[in-house]
Structures are given as structure tokens and as C-alpha cells.
Amino acid sequence: MPRVQVNGINLYYDEAGAGRPVIFVHAYPMGRRMWAPQVAHFQARYRVIAYDCRGFGDSEAPPTADSYSQAQSVEDLRGVCLALHIQQAAVVGLSMGGNIALHFALAYPALVAGVAICDTGAGSDDPAQFRAVTEGWARAAEAGGSAGFSAAILEHPIFAGYAARGPAEAAALRGMVAAHPAHGMAHTAQETLAKRPPIFSLESRLRALTVPALIPVGEQDLLCLAPSEFMARTIPRAELTVMTGCGHFNNLERPAEFNRVVEAFFRKLGWVG
């Protein structure tokens, strides 16, 4: 299994295909395997990379809370690019991964040909309430390990809605959650999710963003609709796509449609061949 050393830790990744690079950044509490439908599709035309963020899956999970933050996640993505000799990439992130992709584009626009910010911005409407939720996840992980964390996660509407789609979806979600070390989930919830800036607080930075942006969001993803619409209005070169019949995980709920939307965006960028 390939890995790169980034900022003092090993991050594991999957790579497939050849061509212009596309990097996929996963959601919380998922992992790189959530992008399996996209890796299978895009590898025919692109060099596709999907990695486990620090604290997730096969990647290392530093033991101390101060090793985790939104800024650290951005630097880890930059480190992945440097280690894999990627001078510019299209970056696709969902939820937590969407925040990482957005902040990466803000910090390092020259490295980003285009950014897809998918189902991103949960908690922006009520940051205090979102902090309480994420701190509850952290406590569940610390007290109950992976089992306690999984139970707490599945109570939240974002994840309960996906699990309710059927036994296969519920089993896949539980399997991905169980693959992570509990302390990695706790530290990420406390230090990255709870402390990241709400989307609505980024207006001046979003208006200055020159990178083309695609904003896909599920019509049933009520926590992310307003932040997604705000980003689409505020980022100069942004386009919004509301996906019907989808909740928070549109890449898994409607993978063929999601792939078409993202690939059409790449073509508009000239990010082909």
C-alpha cells in the first residue's frame, strides 16, 4: 500500500490511472475508500489520488490534540502534492474534505486548477450548536472507543439519513467508521471540526478566490444548502449544482450523476488529457 511521509507522519493513499492529477479528500468520519466509485470512473482519463487524512484509516494518528487543525489538514494536502511531484491538480473534497479543499485553494491557488467543494459548510448556520455536537462525538470516542463513536455518529441526521437508505449503506458507513482509531476521531472533532471558521465568515476571502469552483450539494442536505448557495454567490468563478434526491453523500448516493457533474466541470476547465 503506497504511503508518503508528510509533516512527520505517514499518510496512505490509493493511486490509479494516468494523465492530469485529480485529488479526492474524504469526509468525516469516512476515509479514502468513500471515493471508490470516483476512482473507478476517473482513472480511465486521469491520475487519481485518494488519501486518508491524518487520524483516519491507514494513515498515522498522532496521539496529541495539538497535531490536528484545519490549517494542518491544508498543509498535509500540500505535502501530498509535493511528495507526489504534483505541480497542479483538480481537487475534490466533500464535507470535511470540502473544507480542506476550499482552504487549500485559498492558501495555494497556484496549485489548484479547479476545486469541487461538495456538501460543505455544516455548522455554519449555528457554530455554537455544531461545536457542541462535535465535542459530543469526541467524548463518545474517548469514552467508548470505536463502538461508542459509531453509535454517536449514527444518531446525527447527516449520517442517520445515509444509513437509512438501506442495509448496504448502513454497513458501509459502520465499516468505514470502525476503520479509524478512536483518538484520531476525537482529536479531529475537537480541533478541526469544532474550530474551523464558518463558511459565512469567509466572505472577503471567497470574493478574492480566483480558482474556478464547482459547488455540488444534495437537495436534502439541509445543513449544507445555505452555505453552498452562499459560496456559489460569493466565489467569482463558481457554479452551483443541487442534486435531486441526495442527502449529504452525493458521491455515494448518486455516483453516476456526481461523476458526470464533476467531469463536465473538468472539461470546462480544460482539465483533460
Backbone hydrogen bonds in HBPLUS format (Angstrom, degrees):
<---DONOR---> <-ACCEPTOR-->    atom                        ^
c    i                          cat <-CA-CA->   ^        H-A-AA   ^      H-
h    n   atom  resd res      DA  || num        DHA   H-A  angle D-A-AA Bond
n    s   type  num  typ     dist DA aas  dist angle  dist       angle   num
A0013-TYR N   A0002-PRO O   3.16 MM  11  5.93 163.2  2.19 145.4 147.2     1
A0004-VAL N   A0011-LEU O   2.91 MM   7  5.45 154.7  1.98 148.8 155.8     2
A0011-LEU N   A0004-VAL O   2.85 MM   7  5.45 167.4  1.87 163.4 165.2     3
A0006-VAL N   A0009-ILE O   2.74 MM   3  5.45 159.6  1.78 169.5 167.3     4
A0009-ILE N   A0006-VAL O   3.07 MM   3  5.45 167.6  2.08 118.2 122.2     5
A0060-GLU N   A0010-ASN O   3.01 MM  50  5.68 170.7  2.02 170.7 172.8     6
A0052-ASP N   A0012-TYR O   2.96 MM  40  5.84 164.1  1.99 168.5 170.9     7
A0014-ASP N   A0050-ALA O   2.81 MM  36  5.34 159.8  1.85 153.7 159.5     8
A0050-ALA N   A0014-ASP O   3.04 MM  36  5.34 157.7  2.09 147.2 153.3     9
A0016-ALA N   A0048-VAL O   3.01 MM  32  5.29 149.8  2.10 143.0 151.5    10
A0048-VAL N   A0016-ALA O   2.81 MM  32  5.29 171.2  1.82 172.2 170.2    11
A0047-ARG N   A0020-ARG O   3.12 MM  27  5.61 160.6  2.16 119.1 125.0    12
A0090-ALA N   A0021-PRO O   3.14 MM  69  6.49 166.0  2.16 149.2 150.1    13
A0022-VAL N   A0047-ARG O   2.82 MM  25  6.13 149.3  1.91 162.4 163.0    14
A0049-ILE N   A0022-VAL O   2.92 MM  27  6.25 158.9  1.96 165.3 168.1    15
A0023-ILE N   A0090-ALA O   2.89 MM  67  6.36 158.7  1.94 160.8 167.5    16
A0092-VAL N   A0023-ILE O   2.83 MM  69  6.15 167.6  1.85 166.1 169.1    17
A0024-PHE N   A0049-ILE O   2.84 MM  25  6.24 160.8  1.88 162.4 169.0    18
A0025-VAL N   A0092-VAL O   2.79 MM  67  6.17 156.3  1.85 155.1 160.5    19
A0094-LEU N   A0025-VAL O   3.33 MM  69  6.76 149.2  2.44 162.8 168.1    20
A0030-MET N   A0027-ALA O   2.97 MM   3  5.30 136.1  2.16 105.6 119.1    21
A0034-MET N   A0031-GLY O   3.01 MM   3  5.87 169.7  2.02 127.3 130.7    22
A0035-TRP N   A0032-ARG O   3.12 MM   3  5.94 167.3  2.13 121.4 125.4    23
A0036-ALA N   A0033-ARG O   3.16 MM   3  5.37 159.0  2.20 116.7 115.4    24
A0038-GLN N   A0035-TRP O   2.91 MM   3  5.25 126.4  2.21 109.4 124.2    25
A0039-VAL N   A0035-TRP O   2.85 MM   4  6.10 163.3  1.88 164.3 170.1    26
A0040-ALA N   A0036-ALA O   3.03 MM   4  6.11 169.0  2.04 152.6 155.4    27
A0041-HIS N   A0037-PRO O   3.30 MM   4  6.31 144.7  2.44 126.7 135.2    28
A0042-PHE N   A0038-GLN O   2.82 MM   4  5.87 173.6  1.83 163.2 163.6    29
A0043-GLN N   A0039-VAL O   3.16 MM   4  5.73 146.8  2.27 143.1 147.9    30
A0045-ARG N   A0042-PHE O   3.07 MM   3  5.77 156.7  2.12 120.3 125.9    31
A0046-TYR N   A0042-PHE O   2.92 MM   4  5.77 139.9  2.08 156.6 168.4    32
A0056-PHE N   A0053-CYS O   3.04 MM   3  5.54 151.8  2.12 143.7 142.7    33
A0055-GLY N   A0060-GLU O   2.91 MM   5  5.82 158.2  1.96 131.5 134.4    34
A0059-SER N   A0056-PHE O   3.04 MM   3  5.80 131.5  2.29 152.9 153.9    35
A0067-SER N   A0064-THR O   3.18 MM   3  5.84 162.7  2.21 118.7 122.0    36
A0068-TYR N   A0065-ALA O   3.13 MM   3  5.84 159.2  2.17 127.1 127.9    37
A0073-SER N   A0069-SER O   3.04 MM   4  6.27 152.6  2.12 143.4 150.3    38
A0074-VAL N   A0070-GLN O   3.13 MM   4  6.48 150.0  2.23 147.5 155.3    39
A0075-GLU N   A0071-ALA O   3.01 MM   4  6.35 158.5  2.06 149.5 155.2    40
A0076-ASP N   A0072-GLN O   2.84 MM   4  6.10 146.4  1.95 146.7 156.5    41
A0077-LEU N   A0073-SER O   3.12 MM   4  6.40 153.2  2.19 142.5 148.5    42
A0078-ARG N   A0074-VAL O   3.01 MM   4  6.38 157.8  2.06 149.3 155.6    43
A0079-GLY N   A0075-GLU O   2.85 MM   4  6.06 152.2  1.92 142.5 150.7    44
A0080-VAL N   A0076-ASP O   2.90 MM   4  6.24 146.8  2.01 147.4 156.0    45
A0081-CYS N   A0077-LEU O   3.10 MM   4  6.44 160.2  2.14 149.6 153.9    46
A0082-LEU N   A0078-ARG O   2.96 MM   4  6.30 161.9  1.99 154.0 158.7    47
A0083-ALA N   A0079-GLY O   2.87 MM   4  5.99 166.8  1.88 151.2 155.2    48
A0084-LEU N   A0080-VAL O   3.00 MM   4  6.08 147.8  2.11 147.2 155.1    49
A0086-ILE N   A0081-CYS O   2.81 MM   5  4.82 176.7  1.81 150.7 150.3    50
A0085-HIS N   A0082-LEU O   3.14 MM   3  5.03 162.9  2.17 104.4 107.9    51
A0089-ALA N   A0111-LEU O   2.92 MM  22  6.33 151.1  2.00 145.8 149.3    52
A0113-ALA N   A0089-ALA O   2.84 MM  24  5.56 158.2  1.89 128.8 135.9    53
A0091-VAL N   A0114-GLY O   3.01 MM  23  6.47 159.7  2.05 159.9 163.3    54
A0116-ALA N   A0091-VAL O   2.83 MM  25  6.29 161.0  1.87 156.8 163.1    55
A0093-GLY N   A0116-ALA O   2.99 MM  23  6.24 171.6  2.00 172.6 170.5    56
A0118-CYS N   A0093-GLY O   2.87 MM  25  5.97 166.3  1.89 169.6 165.4    57
A0097-GLY N   A0094-LEU O   2.88 MM   3  4.64 130.5  2.13 136.1 121.4    58
A0095-SER N   A0118-CYS O   2.91 MM  23  6.33 157.6  1.96 169.5 170.3    59
A0098-GLY N   A0095-SER O   2.86 MM   3  4.81 122.9  2.19  96.3 112.5    60
A0099-ASN N   A0095-SER O   2.99 MM   4  6.40 151.9  2.07 157.5 164.5    61
A0100-ILE N   A0096-MET O   3.00 MM   4  6.38 156.2  2.06 148.2 155.1    62
A0101-ALA N   A0097-GLY O   2.85 MM   4  6.04 162.2  1.89 145.4 150.4    63
A0102-LEU N   A0098-GLY O   2.85 MM   4  5.99 161.5  1.89 147.9 153.1    64
A0103-HIS N   A0099-ASN O   2.96 MM   4  6.10 173.7  1.96 152.7 154.5    65
A0104-PHE N   A0100-ILE O   2.85 MM   4  5.94 144.5  1.97 146.0 156.7    66
A0105-ALA N   A0101-ALA O   2.97 MM   4  6.21 156.3  2.03 147.0 152.6    67
A0106-LEU N   A0102-LEU O   2.95 MM   4  6.29 149.7  2.05 147.6 156.9    68
A0107-ALA N   A0103-HIS O   2.94 MM   4  6.03 151.0  2.02 139.0 146.4    69
A0108-TYR N   A0104-PHE O   2.74 MM   4  5.70 160.7  1.77 154.2 159.7    70
A0111-LEU N   A0108-TYR O   3.01 MM   3  5.67 153.8  2.08 120.4 127.8    71
A0112-VAL N   A0109-PRO O   3.11 MM   3  5.29 162.8  2.14 110.0 115.5    72
A0115-VAL N   A0212-PRO O   2.99 MM  97  6.43 160.2  2.03 156.9 163.0    73
A0214-LEU N   A0115-VAL O   2.89 MM  99  6.30 156.4  1.95 147.7 154.6    74
A0117-ILE N   A0214-LEU O   2.82 MM  97  6.19 155.6  1.88 175.2 174.3    75
A0119-ASP N   A0216-PRO O   2.94 MM  97  6.39 161.9  1.97 158.7 163.7    76
A0124-SER N   A0121-GLY O   3.02 MM   3  5.61 157.3  2.07 145.8 145.9    77
A0130-PHE N   A0126-ASP O   3.02 MM   4  6.28 158.3  2.07 155.6 162.6    78
A0131-ARG N   A0127-PRO O   2.85 MM   4  6.06 156.1  1.91 150.5 156.5    79
A0132-ALA N   A0128-ALA O   3.09 MM   4  6.38 153.8  2.16 143.6 150.3    80
A0133-VAL N   A0129-GLN O   3.07 MM   4  6.41 151.4  2.15 144.3 151.9    81
A0134-THR N   A0130-PHE O   2.92 MM   4  6.21 169.9  1.93 159.2 160.7    82
A0135-GLU N   A0131-ARG O   2.86 MM   4  5.95 157.0  1.91 149.7 156.5    83
A0136-GLY N   A0132-ALA O   3.01 MM   4  6.15 140.6  2.17 135.9 146.2    84
A0136-GLY N   A0133-VAL O   3.04 MM   3  5.04 121.8  2.40  94.0 109.2    85
A0137-TRP N   A0133-VAL O   3.00 MM   4  6.45 147.1  2.11 147.0 156.3    86
A0138-ALA N   A0134-THR O   3.00 MM   4  6.32 155.8  2.06 145.7 152.0    87
A0139-ARG N   A0135-GLU O   2.98 MM   4  6.24 158.8  2.02 145.1 150.2    88
A0140-ALA N   A0136-GLY O   2.97 MM   4  6.17 156.8  2.02 146.5 153.0    89
A0141-ALA N   A0137-TRP O   2.95 MM   4  6.23 154.1  2.02 150.1 156.8    90
A0142-GLU N   A0138-ALA O   2.92 MM   4  6.16 159.9  1.96 152.3 157.9    91
A0143-ALA N   A0139-ARG O   2.87 MM   4  5.96 157.6  1.92 150.2 156.1    92
A0144-GLY N   A0140-ALA O   2.81 MM   4  5.51 157.2  1.86 140.8 148.5    93
A0145-GLY N   A0141-ALA O   2.99 MM   4  4.70 129.9  2.25 125.6 127.9    94
A0148-GLY N   A0144-GLY O   3.03 MM   4  4.08 162.2  2.06 116.3 113.9    95
A0149-PHE N   A0145-GLY O   2.95 MM   4  6.12 160.1  1.99 154.3 160.8    96
A0150-SER N   A0146-SER O   2.87 MM   4  5.95 161.0  1.90 145.7 150.9    97
A0151-ALA N   A0147-ALA O   3.09 MM   4  6.29 159.9  2.13 147.0 151.8    98
A0152-ALA N   A0148-GLY O   3.10 MM   4  6.30 157.3  2.15 144.6 150.4    99
A0153-ILE N   A0149-PHE O   2.91 MM   4  6.12 162.8  1.94 157.4 162.1   100
A0154-LEU N   A0150-SER O   3.07 MM   4  6.20 161.9  2.10 150.4 154.6   101
A0155-GLU N   A0152-ALA O   3.23 MM   3  5.45 154.4  2.30 103.7 111.3   102
A0156-HIS N   A0153-ILE O   3.03 MM   3  5.64 155.8  2.09 116.9 123.7   103
A0159-PHE N   A0156-HIS O   3.09 MM   3  5.65 118.5  2.48 114.4 127.2   104
A0160-ALA N   A0156-HIS O   2.74 MM   4  5.75 170.2  1.75 169.2 170.2   105
A0161-GLY N   A0157-PRO O   2.94 MM   4  5.63 156.4  2.00 137.0 142.7   106
A0163-ALA N   A0159-PHE O   2.91 MM   4  6.16 169.7  1.93 156.6 159.4   107
A0164-ALA N   A0160-ALA O   2.91 MM   4  5.98 143.7  2.05 143.5 152.8   108
A0165-ARG N   A0162-TYR O   3.10 MM   3  5.51 161.7  2.13 111.6 117.4   109
A0166-GLY N   A0163-ALA O   3.45 MM   3  6.31 168.1  2.47 118.3 120.4   110
A0170-ALA N   A0166-GLY O   3.03 MM   4  6.30 164.9  2.06 157.3 161.9   111
A0171-ALA N   A0167-PRO O   2.89 MM   4  6.01 161.1  1.92 148.4 153.6   112
A0172-ALA N   A0168-ALA O   2.91 MM   4  6.06 155.7  1.97 145.5 152.4   113
A0173-LEU N   A0169-GLU O   2.95 MM   4  6.15 161.5  1.99 151.4 155.9   114
A0174-ARG N   A0170-ALA O   3.00 MM   4  6.21 168.0  2.02 150.3 153.8   115
A0175-GLY N   A0171-ALA O   2.89 MM   4  6.00 154.9  1.95 144.8 152.4   116
A0176-MET N   A0172-ALA O   2.99 MM   4  6.22 156.5  2.05 148.6 153.9   117
A0177-VAL N   A0173-LEU O   3.00 MM   4  6.22 166.5  2.02 155.6 159.3   118
A0178-ALA N   A0174-ARG O   2.92 MM   4  6.04 158.7  1.97 148.6 154.5   119
A0179-ALA N   A0176-MET O   3.18 MM   3  5.30 145.9  2.30 100.1 110.0   120
A0180-HIS N   A0177-VAL O   3.30 MM   3  5.93 171.7  2.30 119.5 121.5   121
A0184-GLY N   A0181-PRO O   3.06 MM   3  5.37 127.0  2.35 104.6 118.2   122
A0185-MET N   A0181-PRO O   3.24 MM   4  6.65 152.2  2.32 151.7 159.4   123
A0186-ALA N   A0182-ALA O   2.96 MM   4  6.23 157.9  2.00 151.4 157.9   124
A0187-HIS N   A0183-HIS O   2.94 MM   4  6.03 172.2  1.95 148.5 150.7   125
A0188-THR N   A0184-GLY O   3.03 MM   4  6.02 157.4  2.08 140.3 147.1   126
A0189-ALA N   A0185-MET O   2.99 MM   4  6.08 159.8  2.03 144.5 150.1   127
A0190-GLN N   A0186-ALA O   2.99 MM   4  6.19 164.4  2.01 153.1 157.3   128
A0191-GLU N   A0187-HIS O   2.84 MM   4  5.73 166.7  1.86 151.0 155.3   129
A0192-THR N   A0188-THR O   2.93 MM   4  5.05 147.6  2.04 126.9 136.2   130
A0193-LEU N   A0188-THR O   3.01 MM   5  6.42 161.7  2.04 157.8 163.8   131
A0194-ALA N   A0189-ALA O   3.01 MM   5  6.05 152.6  2.09 150.3 157.9   132
A0196-ARG N   A0192-THR O   3.10 MM   4  5.79 121.4  2.46 141.7 150.4   133
A0201-SER N   A0198-PRO O   3.00 MM   3  5.48 151.3  2.09 112.7 121.3   134
A0202-LEU N   A0199-ILE O   3.06 MM   3  5.54 166.4  2.08 118.9 122.6   135
A0205-ARG N   A0202-LEU O   3.04 MM   3  5.41 116.3  2.46 110.7 126.4   136
A0206-LEU N   A0202-LEU O   2.84 MM   4  5.96 160.8  1.88 165.0 171.0   137
A0207-ARG N   A0203-GLU O   2.96 MM   4  6.16 157.8  2.01 155.0 160.5   138
A0208-ALA N   A0205-ARG O   3.19 MM   3  5.19 134.1  2.41  94.7 107.1   139
A0209-LEU N   A0206-LEU O   3.11 MM   3  5.14 158.8  2.16 104.0 110.7   140
A0213-ALA N   A0237-ARG O   2.89 MM  24  6.12 165.9  1.91 141.9 144.6   141
A0239-GLU N   A0213-ALA O   2.98 MM  26  6.48 139.4  2.15 147.2 159.2   142
A0215-ILE N   A0239-GLU O   2.78 MM  24  5.96 155.8  1.84 168.0 166.2   143
A0241-THR N   A0215-ILE O   2.95 MM  26  6.03 165.0  1.98 137.2 136.2   144
A0217-VAL N   A0241-THR O   2.92 MM  24  6.36 151.1  2.00 162.4 165.6   145
A0243-MET N   A0217-VAL O   2.81 MM  26  6.01 160.3  1.85 146.5 153.4   146
A0221-ASP N   A0218-GLY O   2.99 MM   3  5.10 163.1  2.01 109.6 114.7   147
A0219-GLU N   A0243-MET O   2.99 MM  24  5.72 164.7  2.02 145.7 142.3   148
A0220-GLN N   A0246-CYS O   2.82 MM  26  5.69 154.8  1.88 177.4 173.6   149
A0222-LEU N   A0220-GLN O   3.02 MM   2  5.53 129.0  2.29 104.7  90.0   150
A0224-CYS N   A0221-ASP O   3.01 MM   3  5.63 149.7  2.11 116.4 125.1   151
A0225-LEU N   A0221-ASP O   3.10 MM   4  6.16 128.9  2.37 153.4 167.7   152
A0228-SER N   A0224-CYS O   2.97 MM   4  5.95 152.2  2.04 145.7 153.9   153
A0229-GLU N   A0225-LEU O   2.90 MM   4  6.16 161.0  1.93 157.6 162.7   154
A0230-PHE N   A0226-ALA O   2.93 MM   4  6.11 155.2  1.99 150.7 158.0   155
A0231-MET N   A0227-PRO O   2.94 MM   4  6.20 160.2  1.98 147.2 151.8   156
A0232-ALA N   A0228-SER O   2.97 MM   4  6.21 160.4  2.01 149.5 155.0   157
A0233-ARG N   A0229-GLU O   3.00 MM   4  6.24 145.9  2.12 143.4 152.1   158
A0234-THR N   A0230-PHE O   2.99 MM   4  6.06 140.2  2.15 145.9 157.2   159
A0234-THR N   A0231-MET O   3.14 MM   3  5.04 125.5  2.45  92.9 107.2   160
A0235-ILE N   A0231-MET O   2.87 MM   4  5.70 175.7  1.87 155.7 156.9   161
A0252-LEU N   A0249-PHE O   3.04 MM   3  5.56 145.3  2.17 112.8 122.2   162
A0253-GLU N   A0249-PHE O   2.87 MM   4  6.02 157.9  1.91 156.4 163.7   163
A0254-ARG N   A0250-ASN O   3.07 MM   4  5.53 162.8  2.10 131.7 136.9   164
A0258-PHE N   A0254-ARG O   2.88 MM   4  6.02 167.9  1.89 163.7 167.9   165
A0259-ASN N   A0255-PRO O   2.85 MM   4  5.97 163.6  1.88 150.1 154.3   166
A0260-ARG N   A0256-ALA O   3.07 MM   4  6.30 154.1  2.14 143.4 150.1   167
A0261-VAL N   A0257-GLU O   2.98 MM   4  6.24 162.5  2.01 155.5 159.8   168
A0262-VAL N   A0258-PHE O   2.98 MM   4  6.21 168.0  2.00 158.1 160.8   169
A0263-GLU N   A0259-ASN O   2.87 MM   4  5.91 160.9  1.91 147.5 153.7   170
A0264-ALA N   A0260-ARG O   2.92 MM   4  6.02 154.8  1.99 146.3 152.8   171
A0265-PHE N   A0261-VAL O   3.16 MM   4  6.40 150.3  2.25 140.8 148.5   172
A0266-PHE N   A0262-VAL O   2.98 MM   4  6.36 155.7  2.04 149.6 156.0   173
A0267-ARG N   A0263-GLU O   2.98 MM   4  6.28 154.6  2.05 147.3 153.9   174
A0268-LYS N   A0264-ALA O   3.05 MM   4  6.36 153.3  2.12 145.6 152.3   175
A0269-LEU N   A0265-PHE O   3.11 MM   4  6.43 145.3  2.23 145.5 155.0   176
A0269-LEU N   A0266-PHE O   3.08 MM   3  5.07 121.8  2.44  93.3 108.2   177
A0270-GLY N   A0266-PHE O   3.11 MM   4  6.27 119.4  2.50 135.7 151.4   178
A0271-TRP N   A0266-PHE O   2.85 MM   5  5.01 151.5  1.93 160.1 152.6   179
A0270-GLY N   A0267-ARG O   2.93 MM   3  4.91 141.6  2.08  97.7 109.9   180
